[in-house]
Amino acid sequence: MMGQSLPKPALRPFLPADTPMLAVIFIAAIQELTGDDYNEAQQEAWASAAEDEAAFGVRLAGELTLIATMENSPVGFASLKGPDHIDMLYVHPSVAGQGVASMLCDALEKLAGGRGATKLTVDASDNASKFYKKRGYVATQRNTVTVNGEWLANTTMQKTLPSGGAQA
Ligand SMILES: CC(C)(COP(=O)(O)OP(=O)(O)OC[C@H]1O[C@@H](n2cnc3c(N)ncnc32)[C@H](O)[C@@H]1OP(=O)(O)O)[C@@H](O)C(=O)NCCC(=O)NCCS
């Protein structure tokens, strides 16, 4: 991952065998990229969703999950729940800030739009809300949710997709 010419990310669909690697990415992203907005107890509670790997795999398989790879290794993933809700978007800290989440989000927006969705919603974590705002998502509601005994704040955000479905 180091060096001046960084490998280009590619996208592919989720396979069940990816589950352990995605659990690693999920936990590392929470531990290393959310500390400005959530305390350690909140981060641990949030990351615990990947502790039961089988259940985590079922969640990933039950949604439209896309994986970003670099040199064939998963480095990030995103999932669409139902027709128009982004459930998960996580990028490994070692490749953060290189456009991986943007690529994943572009693809989910195109897929959802192509299937007829007119909008996308997301319950954005506080650290991710600037990312979504840059992409045209607008805050609609502030939430406080309990996760594994801890209270975590997030913001429901919404983006209107171009009419006619698929974007260029
Ligand atoms: C949020 C997250 C997915 C962003 O991944 P990423 O691959 O680093 O994002 P990108 O490189 O595509 O960033 C795209 C733009 O958003 C900006 N951005 C990304 N994360 C940001 C942050 N935490 N704060 C401010 N801006 C941010 C980038 O600077 C970039 O701006 P630019 O286009 O002007 O350069 C990643 O930080 C992450 O996994 N966070 C922890 C998990 C999480 O909170 N997920 C969201 C759950 S809803």
The ligand as a MOL file (V3000), in Angstrom:
LIG
                    3D

  0  0  0     0  0            999 V3000
M  V30 BEGIN CTAB
M  V30 COUNTS 48 50 0 0 0
M  V30 BEGIN ATOM
M  V30 1 C -16.1990 7.4530 6.1010 0
M  V30 2 C -15.2630 6.5390 5.3190 0
M  V30 3 C -16.0530 5.3820 4.7100 0
M  V30 4 C -14.6010 7.3680 4.1980 0
M  V30 5 O -13.7560 6.5270 3.4270 0
M  V30 6 P -12.5960 7.0940 2.4420 0
M  V30 7 O -12.2780 6.0190 1.4600 0
M  V30 8 O -11.4880 7.6270 3.2570 0
M  V30 9 O -13.3450 8.2950 1.7250 0
M  V30 10 P -12.9070 8.9770 0.3390 0
M  V30 11 O -11.4070 8.9100 0.2100 0
M  V30 12 O -13.6900 8.4230 -0.7930 0
M  V30 13 O -13.3400 10.4850 0.6370 0
M  V30 14 C -14.0910 11.2680 -0.2570 0
M  V30 15 C -14.1530 12.6820 0.2400 0
M  V30 16 O -14.7350 12.7320 1.5580 0
M  V30 17 C -13.8360 13.3190 2.4600 0
M  V30 18 N -13.8710 12.6100 3.7330 0
M  V30 19 C -13.7740 11.2800 3.9310 0
M  V30 20 N -13.8210 11.0040 5.2390 0
M  V30 21 C -13.9480 12.1850 5.8800 0
M  V30 22 C -14.0180 12.5800 7.2320 0
M  V30 23 N -13.9910 11.6800 8.2330 0
M  V30 24 N -14.1380 13.8910 7.5160 0
M  V30 25 C -14.1580 14.8210 6.5400 0
M  V30 26 N -14.0900 14.5270 5.2270 0
M  V30 27 C -13.9700 13.2250 4.9160 0
M  V30 28 C -12.4740 13.1470 1.8380 0
M  V30 29 O -11.5690 14.1390 2.2810 0
M  V30 30 C -12.7620 13.2880 0.3690 0
M  V30 31 O -12.8830 14.6430 0.0260 0
M  V30 32 P -12.2910 15.1860 -1.3880 0
M  V30 33 O -13.0980 14.4770 -2.4380 0
M  V30 34 O -12.5350 16.6410 -1.3150 0
M  V30 35 O -10.8650 14.7750 -1.3810 0
M  V30 36 C -14.1270 5.9760 6.2260 0
M  V30 37 O -13.5330 7.0700 6.9040 0
M  V30 38 C -14.6030 4.9680 7.2650 0
M  V30 39 O -14.5980 3.7620 7.0280 0
M  V30 40 N -14.9970 5.4570 8.4730 0
M  V30 41 C -15.3590 4.6030 9.6040 0
M  V30 42 C -16.6280 3.8470 9.3930 0
M  V30 43 C -17.8310 4.7220 9.1890 0
M  V30 44 O -18.0860 5.6570 9.9350 0
M  V30 45 N -18.5980 4.3910 8.1690 0
M  V30 46 C -19.8130 5.0780 7.8350 0
M  V30 47 C -20.9740 4.3790 8.4770 0
M  V30 48 S -22.4690 5.2210 7.9990 0
M  V30 END ATOM
M  V30 BEGIN BOND
M  V30 1 1 1 2
M  V30 2 1 2 3
M  V30 3 1 2 4
M  V30 4 1 2 36
M  V30 5 1 4 5
M  V30 6 1 5 6
M  V30 7 2 6 7
M  V30 8 1 6 8
M  V30 9 1 6 9
M  V30 10 1 9 10
M  V30 11 2 10 11
M  V30 12 1 10 12
M  V30 13 1 10 13
M  V30 14 1 13 14
M  V30 15 1 14 15
M  V30 16 1 15 16
M  V30 17 1 15 30
M  V30 18 1 16 17
M  V30 19 1 17 18
M  V30 20 1 17 28
M  V30 21 1 18 19
M  V30 22 1 18 27
M  V30 23 2 19 20
M  V30 24 1 20 21
M  V30 25 1 21 22
M  V30 26 2 21 27
M  V30 27 1 22 23
M  V30 28 2 22 24
M  V30 29 1 24 25
M  V30 30 2 25 26
M  V30 31 1 26 27
M  V30 32 1 28 29
M  V30 33 1 28 30
M  V30 34 1 30 31
M  V30 35 1 31 32
M  V30 36 2 32 33
M  V30 37 1 32 34
M  V30 38 1 32 35
M  V30 39 1 36 37
M  V30 40 1 36 38
M  V30 41 2 38 39
M  V30 42 1 38 40
M  V30 43 1 40 41
M  V30 44 1 41 42
M  V30 45 1 42 43
M  V30 46 2 43 44
M  V30 47 1 43 45
M  V30 48 1 45 46
M  V30 49 1 46 47
M  V30 50 1 47 48
M  V30 END BOND
M  V30 END CTAB
M  END
